[in-house]
Amino acid sequence: MTALSDTPTNINFLNPLNFQFMLKRAPHVSFFIQEASIPSISLVNISKPTLYMPIPSPGKIEYGDFSITYKIDEDLQNYLEIFKWMVDLGFPDTFTQYAELAQKKQESGYGLESDISLLVLNAVQKPTYVFTMKDAFPISLIMNPFDTTKPDVTYATATAVFKYQQMDLDFYNAG
């Protein structure tokens, strides 16, 4: 085997600026997205007992949390999209508030959970892969502090962290 036969067909590097984020449940967050991390994935091993020593073997997949950082608009509209979702899930004002959320069809994107998509774009800004976090819901929302000691304006951002049931990776097919 020669070095020439090992040459990849695409020698462009993945540009971390080339991505799109989609969360139907929070469209204003999608517009202001700054950062999104593809979640970690790990394979937990299972030890098979033997007479002398346990033998490791592949077990189950565990996914890390999915987190995003986005700029907050002046009306707090995108912050409140995630905030209200979390309140409805965790500490609603009334039982009917949670029940109404639970009755919404999952496919609508406005139920208890919502799918999140992260599209990876190539060098010419065309989608190539899509990571989909299925049945996601927010578990944390952190806003950076208001701070008058900074010499320049640093616009407010928020970081949202999500749990989800599974992560799918598909080749993007625009057709």
N, CA, C and O of each residue as an XYZ file, in Angstrom:
700
protein
N       0.855     -1.178      0.000
C       0.000      0.000      0.000
C       0.896      1.235      0.000
O       1.831      1.331      0.794
N       0.611      2.157     -0.875
C       1.425      3.359     -0.981
C       0.759      4.515     -0.256
O      -0.427      4.473      0.070
N       1.543      5.530     -0.018
C       1.026      6.717      0.669
C      -0.050      7.400     -0.161
O      -0.974      7.990      0.400
N       0.049      7.334     -1.481
C      -0.939      7.982     -2.337
C      -2.308      7.323     -2.223
O      -3.331      7.998     -2.339
N      -2.337      6.027     -2.001
C      -3.635      5.355     -1.902
C      -4.320      5.648     -0.560
O      -5.520      5.417     -0.420
N      -3.577      6.149      0.416
C      -4.142      6.511      1.710
C      -4.660      7.948      1.752
O      -5.215      8.371      2.766
N      -4.488      8.696      0.676
C      -4.898     10.095      0.648
C      -6.425     10.191      0.673
O      -7.095      9.569     -0.152
N      -6.976     10.957      1.602
C      -8.439     11.098      1.655
C      -8.958     11.843      0.438
O      -8.236     12.626     -0.179
N     -10.210     11.595      0.100
C     -10.806     12.273     -1.054
C     -11.161     13.723     -0.734
O     -11.178     14.561     -1.636
N     -11.443     14.033      0.516
C     -11.760     15.396      0.928
C     -10.729     15.819      1.973
O     -10.687     15.263      3.070
N      -9.909     16.793      1.633
C      -8.855     17.225      2.559
C      -9.205     18.537      3.274
O      -8.351     19.132      3.932
N     -10.459     18.986      3.147
C     -10.904     20.171      3.877
C     -11.110     19.811      5.341
O     -11.579     18.718      5.659
N     -10.761     20.728      6.228
C     -10.987     20.528      7.651
C     -12.407     20.983      8.018
O     -13.002     21.825      7.345
N     -12.914     20.418      9.074
C     -14.241     20.804      9.563
C     -14.144     22.172     10.230
O     -13.362     22.363     11.160
N     -14.938     23.112      9.752
C     -14.931     24.474     10.270
C     -15.960     24.570     11.405
O     -17.144     24.330     11.168
N     -15.541     24.914     12.627
C     -16.487     24.964     13.747
C     -17.504     26.105     13.656
O     -18.405     26.194     14.491
N     -17.370     26.981     12.648
C     -18.361     28.038     12.434
C     -19.521     27.554     11.565
O     -20.566     28.200     11.495
N     -19.327     26.417     10.907
C     -20.295     25.940      9.925
C     -21.292     24.958     10.539
O     -21.117     23.742     10.453
N     -22.327     25.497     11.152
C     -23.374     24.649     11.709
C     -24.681     25.425     11.763
O     -24.703     26.655     11.719
N     -25.757     24.676     11.857
C     -27.083     25.253     12.072
C     -27.745     24.474     13.196
O     -27.558     23.264     13.326
N     -28.508     25.173     13.993
C     -29.190     24.586     15.136
C     -30.687     24.731     14.931
O     -31.160     25.791     14.521
N     -31.432     23.676     15.213
C     -32.883     23.741     15.066
C     -33.559     23.122     16.280
O     -33.299     21.975     16.646
N     -34.424     23.902     16.887
C     -35.249     23.445     17.993
C     -36.621     24.082     17.783
O     -36.816     25.260     18.081
N     -37.563     23.302     17.270
C     -38.884     23.831     16.941
C     -39.532     24.489     18.148
O     -40.240     25.487     18.016
N     -39.290     23.937     19.305
C     -39.886     24.432     20.548
C     -39.403     25.840     20.882
O     -40.102     26.583     21.571
N     -38.230     26.213     20.408
C     -37.653     27.524     20.737
C     -37.008     28.146     19.500
O     -35.782     28.183     19.397
N     -37.824     28.637     18.553
C     -37.264     29.165     17.303
C     -36.393     30.408     17.476
O     -35.485     30.634     16.677
N     -36.655     31.218     18.505
C     -35.844     32.421     18.699
C     -34.465     32.080     19.250
O     -33.509     32.823     19.032
N     -34.358     30.979     19.950
C     -33.043     30.504     20.397
C     -32.217     30.126     19.170
O     -31.034     30.454     19.080
N     -32.853     29.435     18.232
C     -32.154     28.984     17.020
C     -31.507     30.143     16.277
O     -30.395     30.015     15.764
N     -32.205     31.276     16.218
C     -31.687     32.431     15.481
C     -30.441     33.016     16.136
O     -29.552     33.494     15.432
N     -30.355     32.990     17.457
C     -29.276     33.654     18.192
C     -28.176     32.703     18.676
O     -27.341     33.091     19.494
N     -28.170     31.487     18.188
C     -27.219     30.474     18.665
C     -25.773     30.915     18.420
O     -25.440     31.425     17.350
N     -24.934     30.713     19.415
C     -23.514     31.057     19.327
C     -22.632     29.810     19.352
O     -21.630     29.723     18.643
N     -23.024     28.859     20.174
C     -22.182     27.693     20.414
C     -23.065     26.462     20.624
O     -24.096     26.533     21.294
N     -22.657     25.356     20.055
C     -23.343     24.082     20.286
C     -22.278     22.984     20.266
O     -21.414     22.956     19.389
N     -22.355     22.106     21.223
C     -21.373     21.029     21.314
C     -22.043     19.698     20.999
O     -23.081     19.368     21.573
N     -21.454     18.943     20.097
C     -21.949     17.590     19.848
C     -21.703     16.803     21.125
O     -20.580     16.773     21.628
N     -22.738     16.169     21.652
C     -22.589     15.466     22.932
C     -21.594     14.315     22.861
O     -21.347     13.730     21.806
N     -21.043     14.021     24.011
C     -20.135     12.879     24.091
C     -20.930     11.586     23.995
O     -22.131     11.555     24.264
N     -20.254     10.543     23.615
C     -20.853      9.220     23.560
C     -19.837      8.247     24.147
O     -18.651      8.306     23.820
N     -20.297      7.367     25.001
C     -19.379      6.385     25.584
C     -20.062      5.024     25.621
O     -21.286      4.914     25.692
N     -19.241      4.015     25.572
C     -19.708      2.642     25.618
C     -19.318      2.075     26.968
O     -18.141      1.835     27.238
N     -20.301      1.865     27.801
C     -20.056      1.340     29.138
C     -19.780     -0.150     29.004
O     -20.533     -0.871     28.349
N     -18.708     -0.606     29.622
C     -18.400     -2.036     29.492
C     -19.066     -2.835     30.600
O     -19.344     -2.336     31.691
N     -19.303     -4.074     30.277
C     -19.883     -5.019     31.229
C     -18.829     -6.081     31.491
O     -18.189     -6.566     30.558
N     -18.646     -6.442     32.735
C     -17.675     -7.485     33.083
C     -18.380     -8.832     33.140
O     -19.342     -9.024     33.885
N     -17.875     -9.760     32.332
C     -18.396    -11.123     32.370
C     -17.586    -11.901     33.407
O     -16.365    -12.009     33.288
N     -18.248    -12.432     34.405
C     -17.498    -13.172     35.427
C     -16.968    -14.501     34.869
O     -17.655    -15.203     34.127
N     -15.764    -14.809     35.238
C     -15.171    -16.109     34.908
C     -14.572    -16.665     36.188
O     -14.567    -16.013     37.232
N     -14.076    -17.863     36.082
C     -13.511    -18.521     37.253
C     -12.317    -17.750     37.814
O     -12.119    -17.711     39.028
N     -11.517    -17.136     36.932
C     -10.279    -16.501     37.387
C     -10.349    -14.974     37.444
O      -9.924    -14.363     38.425
N     -10.877    -14.375     36.404
C     -10.950    -12.911     36.380
C     -12.085    -12.469     35.462
O     -12.419    -13.179     34.513
N     -12.679    -11.315     35.727
C     -13.755    -10.836     34.854
C     -13.196    -10.422     33.488
O     -12.077     -9.921     33.389
N     -13.986    -10.639     32.451
C     -13.593    -10.276     31.090
C     -14.485     -9.116     30.641
O     -15.710     -9.238     30.624
N     -13.860     -7.988     30.276
C     -14.676     -6.845     29.822
C     -15.272     -7.121     28.442
O     -14.637     -7.729     27.580
N     -16.497     -6.662     28.261
C     -17.145     -6.747     26.949
C     -18.010     -5.509     26.767
O     -18.369     -4.844     27.738
N     -18.344     -5.202     25.501
C     -19.151     -4.000     25.258
C     -20.503     -4.095     25.943
O     -21.112     -5.162     26.008
N     -20.959     -2.960     26.453
C     -22.245     -2.908     27.146
C     -23.217     -1.998     26.445
O     -23.582     -2.241     25.295
N     -23.639     -0.953     27.123
C     -24.634     -0.050     26.554
C     -24.028      1.323     26.277
O     -23.003      1.705     26.841
N     -24.695      2.037     25.397
C     -24.278      3.396     25.033
C     -24.817      4.375     26.072
O     -25.962      4.268     26.509
N     -23.981      5.321     26.455
C     -24.417      6.445     27.287
C     -24.051      7.735     26.565
O     -22.934      7.894     26.072
N     -25.015      8.652     26.511
C     -24.807      9.934     25.853
C     -24.590     11.020     26.895
O     -25.219     11.014     27.953
N     -23.697     11.950     26.588
C     -23.505     13.109     27.450
C     -24.613     14.123     27.217
O     -25.395     13.994     26.276
N     -24.674     15.118     28.068
C     -25.663     16.181     27.927
C     -25.357     17.008     26.681
O     -24.211     17.084     26.237
N     -26.385     17.617     26.134
C     -26.240     18.505     24.985
C     -26.372     19.936     25.490
O     -27.344     20.273     26.167
N     -25.397     20.776     25.164
C     -25.460     22.157     25.643
C     -25.299     23.147     24.492
O     -24.618     22.889     23.500
N     -25.952     24.281     24.671
C     -25.867     25.369     23.698
C     -25.656     26.675     24.449
O     -26.013     26.799     25.620
N     -25.076     27.637     23.765
C     -24.956     28.996     24.283
C     -25.509     29.930     23.216
O     -25.195     29.792     22.034
N     -26.327     30.873     23.636
C     -26.932     31.795     22.678
C     -27.014     33.188     23.279
O     -27.068     33.364     24.497
N     -27.022     34.188     22.374
C     -27.207     35.566     22.814
C     -28.676     35.782     23.131
O     -29.559     35.244     22.462
N     -28.922     36.576     24.158
C     -30.285     36.839     24.597
C     -30.776     38.136     23.959
O     -30.103     39.165     24.010
N     -31.948     38.064     23.366
C     -32.505     39.273     22.758
C     -32.997     40.234     23.841
O     -33.224     39.823     24.979
N     -33.160     41.497     23.493
C     -33.496     42.551     24.442
C     -34.827     42.319     25.162
O     -34.996     42.745     26.304
N     -35.765     41.647     24.500
C     -37.063     41.367     25.117
C     -37.059     40.071     25.918
O     -38.097     39.678     26.451
N     -35.919     39.404     26.011
C     -35.775     38.116     26.702
C     -36.648     37.016     26.093
O     -36.898     35.993     26.731
N     -37.102     37.226     24.878
C     -38.010     36.261     24.256
C     -37.374     34.870     24.155
O     -38.010     33.876     24.503
N     -36.132     34.793     23.684
C     -35.500     33.476     23.537
C     -35.130     32.864     24.891
O     -35.152     31.642     25.033
N     -34.800     33.668     25.859
C     -34.534     33.149     27.205
C     -35.818     32.566     27.798
O     -35.803     31.490     28.396
N     -36.916     33.284     27.628
C     -38.188     32.847     28.195
C     -38.744     31.600     27.520
O     -39.517     30.863     28.133
N     -38.365     31.348     26.264
C     -38.799     30.109     25.599
C     -38.327     28.884     26.382
O     -39.098     27.954     26.619
N     -37.067     28.891     26.777
C     -36.515     27.763     27.539
C     -36.986     27.832     28.993
O     -37.345     26.810     29.579
N     -36.986     29.023     29.569
C     -37.400     29.207     30.961
C     -38.813     28.678     31.196
O     -39.045     27.905     32.125
N     -39.757     29.099     30.350
C     -41.157     28.684     30.521
C     -41.309     27.177     30.309
O     -42.109     26.532     30.986
N     -40.553     26.624     29.382
C     -40.580     25.185     29.137
C     -40.159     24.443     30.411
O     -40.793     23.468     30.815
N     -39.088     24.920     31.028
C     -38.607     24.283     32.254
C     -39.624     24.416     33.386
O     -39.866     23.453     34.114
N     -40.216     25.591     33.541
C     -41.216     25.795     34.593
C     -42.414     24.874     34.361
O     -42.911     24.253     35.300
N     -42.874     24.788     33.120
C     -44.008     23.908     32.798
C     -43.698     22.456     33.129
O     -44.575     21.717     33.575
N     -42.449     22.046     32.909
C     -42.049     20.662     33.191
C     -41.880     20.398     34.682
O     -42.307     19.360     35.187
N     -41.259     21.338     35.382
C     -40.822     21.054     36.733
C     -41.642     21.617     37.857
O     -41.765     20.983     38.905
N     -42.212     22.793     37.674
C     -42.959     23.393     38.768
C     -44.048     24.294     38.213
O     -43.998     25.514     38.367
N     -45.036     23.681     37.562
C     -46.108     24.500     36.991
C     -46.946     25.158     38.079
O     -46.976     24.693     39.218
N     -47.620     26.235     37.723
C     -48.497     26.930     38.670
C     -49.719     26.087     39.012
O     -50.217     26.114     40.137
N     -50.194     25.336     38.018
C     -51.375     24.497     38.229
C     -51.145     23.132     37.596
O     -50.272     22.973     36.742
N     -51.928     22.152     38.017
C     -51.837     20.824     37.410
C     -52.267     20.866     35.951
O     -51.740     20.117     35.129
N     -53.208     21.724     35.624
C     -53.675     21.808     34.235
C     -52.593     22.355     33.308
O     -52.556     22.010     32.127
N     -51.722     23.196     33.829
C     -50.614     23.731     33.029
C     -49.739     22.585     32.517
O     -49.398     22.546     31.335
N     -49.378     21.658     33.396
C     -48.578     20.494     33.002
C     -49.397     19.577     32.100
O     -48.876     19.066     31.108
N     -50.653     19.363     32.422
C     -51.524     18.468     31.642
C     -51.675     18.974     30.210
O     -51.658     18.180     29.269
N     -51.821     20.280     30.037
C     -51.930     20.852     28.689
C     -50.657     20.610     27.891
O     -50.718     20.312     26.698
N     -49.526     20.734     28.531
C     -48.251     20.476     27.875
C     -48.138     19.001     27.498
O     -47.687     18.670     26.401
N     -48.542     18.130     28.395
C     -48.457     16.687     28.157
C     -49.402     16.234     27.049
O     -49.132     15.229     26.391
N     -50.499     16.948     26.827
C     -51.473     16.565     25.809
C     -51.038     16.943     24.405
O     -51.561     16.400     23.431
N     -50.103     17.851     24.285
C     -49.659     18.268     22.950
C     -48.912     17.116     22.288
O     -48.124     16.421     22.929
N     -49.168     16.928     21.021
C     -48.538     15.834     20.286
C     -47.027     16.034     20.238
O     -46.536     17.145     20.039
N     -46.311     14.944     20.425
C     -44.849     14.971     20.414
C     -44.317     15.514     19.084
O     -43.322     16.238     19.059
N     -44.981     15.161     17.985
C     -44.519     15.578     16.657
C     -44.604     17.086     16.465
O     -43.906     17.644     15.618
N     -45.450     17.746     17.244
C     -45.612     19.194     17.100
C     -44.357     19.949     17.541
O     -44.116     21.078     17.114
N     -43.559     19.306     18.407
C     -42.387     19.973     18.942
C     -42.689     20.829     20.155
O     -41.782     21.452     20.707
N     -43.955     20.876     20.589
C     -44.352     21.726     21.702
C     -44.882     20.935     22.887
O     -45.571     21.500     23.736
N     -44.582     19.653     22.969
C     -45.014     18.828     24.088
C     -44.002     18.879     25.215
O     -43.281     19.864     25.376
N     -43.956     17.815     25.991
C     -43.007     17.728     27.102
C     -41.570     17.730     26.601
O     -40.684     18.324     27.216
N     -41.353     17.057     25.477
C     -40.019     16.948     24.887
C     -40.057     17.428     23.447
O     -41.125     17.551     22.847
N     -38.892     17.695     22.908
C     -38.791     18.148     21.530
C     -37.471     17.638     20.950
O     -36.466     17.568     21.657
N     -37.475     17.288     19.682
C     -36.230     16.876     19.035
C     -35.377     18.113     18.750
O     -35.890     19.185     18.430
N     -34.075     17.935     18.874
C     -33.119     19.004     18.576
C     -32.230     18.507     17.446
O     -31.768     17.367     17.473
N     -31.988     19.358     16.453
C     -31.112     18.987     15.340
C     -29.941     19.942     15.255
O     -30.086     21.156     15.402
N     -28.785     19.367     15.016
C     -27.570     20.141     14.786
C     -27.036     19.716     13.423
O     -26.571     18.589     13.252
N     -27.106     20.625     12.458
C     -26.636     20.339     11.116
C     -25.189     20.772     10.985
O     -24.834     21.895     11.343
N     -24.360     19.884     10.476
C     -22.950     20.180     10.214
C     -22.839     20.554      8.745
O     -23.258     19.801      7.867
N     -22.267     21.733      8.487
C     -22.152     22.248      7.120
C     -20.742     22.036      6.590
O     -19.778     22.025      7.356
N     -20.627     21.866      5.278
C     -19.302     21.714      4.674
C     -18.707     23.089      4.356
O     -19.246     24.115      4.773
N     -17.612     23.104      3.628
C     -16.878     24.342      3.343
C     -17.686     25.339      2.519
O     -17.408     26.537      2.570
N     -18.678     24.875      1.762
C     -19.496     25.785      0.965
C     -20.890     25.976      1.584
O     -21.850     26.309      0.890
N     -20.980     25.758      2.914
C     -22.187     26.015      3.705
C     -23.373     25.121      3.330
O     -24.524     25.522      3.502
N     -23.109     23.935      2.828
C     -24.163     22.969      2.523
C     -24.195     21.925      3.633
O     -23.140     21.442      4.044
N     -25.374     21.564      4.129
C     -25.467     20.546      5.184
C     -24.940     19.199      4.713
O     -25.237     18.760      3.602
N     -24.157     18.546      5.563
C     -23.636     17.223      5.227
C     -24.131     16.161      6.197
O     -24.478     15.055      5.783
N     -24.165     16.485      7.468
C     -24.624     15.546      8.487
C     -25.585     16.249      9.431
O     -25.525     17.464      9.621
N     -26.467     15.456     10.014
C     -27.373     16.004     11.017
C     -27.352     15.098     12.248
O     -27.594     13.894     12.164
N     -27.058     15.713     13.385
C     -27.150     15.038     14.678
C     -28.527     15.386     15.237
O     -28.876     16.562     15.338
N     -29.300     14.381     15.595
C     -30.626     14.619     16.153
C     -30.690     14.035     17.552
O     -30.485     12.838     17.751
N     -30.976     14.888     18.509
C     -31.182     14.460     19.882
C     -32.689     14.262     20.051
O     -33.457     15.224     20.031
N     -33.096     13.023     20.217
C     -34.515     12.659     20.259
C     -35.099     12.877     21.655
O     -34.467     12.573     22.666
N     -36.319     13.411     21.681
C     -37.075     13.590     22.920
C     -36.276     14.342     23.976
O     -36.136     13.884     25.109
N     -35.756     15.500     23.590
C     -34.932     16.314     24.488
C     -35.795     17.207     25.369
O     -36.915     17.576     25.016
N     -35.235     17.541     26.526
C     -35.876     18.498     27.428
C     -34.777     19.218     28.206
O     -33.728     18.634     28.477
N     -35.009     20.492     28.570
C     -33.980     21.268     29.261
C     -33.850     20.861     30.730
O     -34.844     20.591     31.405
N     -32.608     20.824     31.208
C     -32.365     20.534     32.627
C     -31.654     21.678     33.321
O     -31.578     21.711     34.550
N     -31.131     22.619     32.544
C     -30.406     23.733     33.151
C     -30.441     24.929     32.206
O     -30.348     24.780     30.988
N     -30.576     26.113     32.789
C     -30.538     27.364     32.029
C     -29.786     28.384     32.868
O     -30.201     28.729     33.974
N     -28.682     28.857     32.328
C     -27.818     29.775     33.069
C     -27.602     31.029     32.225
O     -27.186     30.946     31.070
N     -27.888     32.182     32.809
C     -27.634     33.448     32.125
C     -26.364     34.057     32.710
O     -26.147     34.014     33.920
N     -25.519     34.630     31.832
C     -24.333     35.286     32.376
C     -24.773     36.504     33.195
O     -25.843     37.061     32.949
N     -23.961     36.913     34.155
C     -24.401     37.975     35.079
C     -24.434     39.354     34.420
O     -23.704     39.639     33.470
N     -25.301     40.184     34.960
C     -25.244     41.603     34.613
C     -24.004     42.155     35.301
O     -23.742     41.838     36.462
N     -23.237     42.985     34.585
C     -21.949     43.414     35.128
C     -21.611     44.809     34.606
O     -21.385     44.990     33.409
N     -21.577     45.789     35.500
C     -21.262     47.158     35.097
C     -19.772     47.466     35.159
O     -19.362     48.583     34.842
N     -18.951     46.491     35.564
C     -17.519     46.754     35.713
C     -16.733     46.528     34.427
O     -15.548     46.857     34.374
N     -17.348     45.984     33.407
C     -16.627     45.726     32.155
C     -16.489     47.015     31.356
O     -17.419     47.820     31.306
N     -15.327     47.214     30.728
C     -15.116     48.455     29.978
C     -15.926     48.525     28.680
O     -16.245     49.620     28.216
N     -16.258     47.384     28.094
C     -17.027     47.349     26.857
C     -18.304     46.545     27.079
O     -18.404     45.746     28.011
N     -19.254     46.772     26.220
C     -20.511     46.027     26.304
C     -20.269     44.582     25.869
O     -19.766     44.321     24.776
N     -20.627     43.684     26.719
C     -20.632     42.263     26.382
C     -22.080     41.824     26.484
O     -22.645     41.770     27.576
N     -22.677     41.513     25.350
C     -24.104     41.215     25.340
C     -24.394     39.926     26.093
O     -23.588     38.996     26.116
N     -25.564     39.902     26.704
C     -25.954     38.787     27.554
C     -26.097     37.501     26.743
O     -26.611     37.496     25.625
N     -25.627     36.421     27.344
C     -25.792     35.091     26.758
C     -26.389     34.168     27.806
O     -26.356     34.445     29.005
N     -26.929     33.074     27.323
C     -27.449     32.032     28.198
C     -26.909     30.699     27.714
O     -26.642     30.512     26.527
N     -26.754     29.785     28.643
C     -26.361     28.417     28.314
C     -27.490     27.504     28.770
O     -27.906     27.535     29.928
N     -27.974     26.697     27.846
C     -29.021     25.725     28.145
C     -28.437     24.327     27.987
O     -27.695     24.052     27.044
N     -28.781     23.456     28.915
C     -28.315     22.070     28.888
C     -29.541     21.174     28.780
O     -30.554     21.398     29.443
N     -29.430     20.145     27.924
C     -30.546     19.256     27.644
C     -30.174     17.798     27.886
O     -29.035     17.388     27.661
N     -31.143     17.031     28.342
C     -31.080     15.572     28.360
C     -31.942     15.095     27.193
O     -32.814     15.825     26.721
N     -31.699     13.879     26.733
C     -32.451     13.326     25.611
C     -32.349     11.812     25.666
O     -31.516     11.261     26.386
N     -33.204     11.142     24.899
C     -33.228      9.686     24.961
C     -32.158      9.036     24.105
O     -31.509      8.086     24.541
N     -31.968      9.530     22.905
C     -30.934      8.959     22.041
C     -30.475      9.998     21.044
O     -31.150     10.998     20.799
N     -29.302      9.737     20.470
C     -28.756     10.633     19.464
C     -28.588      9.851     18.172
O     -27.976      8.783     18.153
N     -29.138     10.396     17.094
C     -28.987      9.783     15.774
C     -28.053     10.647     14.940
O     -28.042     11.872     15.063
N     -27.279     10.000     14.099
C     -26.405     10.693     13.148
C     -26.777     10.202     11.772
O     -26.705      9.006     11.491
N     -27.181     11.134     10.900
C     -27.586     10.779      9.556
C     -26.879     11.668      8.554
O     -26.562     12.825      8.831
N     -26.638     11.094      7.367
C     -26.158     11.895      6.254
C     -27.302     12.797      5.831
O     -28.427     12.326      5.668
N     -27.043     14.068      5.650
C     -28.108     15.015      5.327
C     -28.532     14.833      3.892
O     -27.705     14.848      2.981
N     -29.810     14.663      3.697
C     -30.373     14.510      2.359
C     -31.385     15.619      2.152
O     -32.488     15.569      2.697
N     -31.017     16.615      1.369
C     -31.887     17.777      1.154
C     -33.073     17.430      0.268
O     -34.061     18.164      0.263
N     -33.008     16.350     -0.471
C     -34.092     15.998     -1.401
C     -35.103     15.218     -0.734
O     -36.092     14.830     -1.354
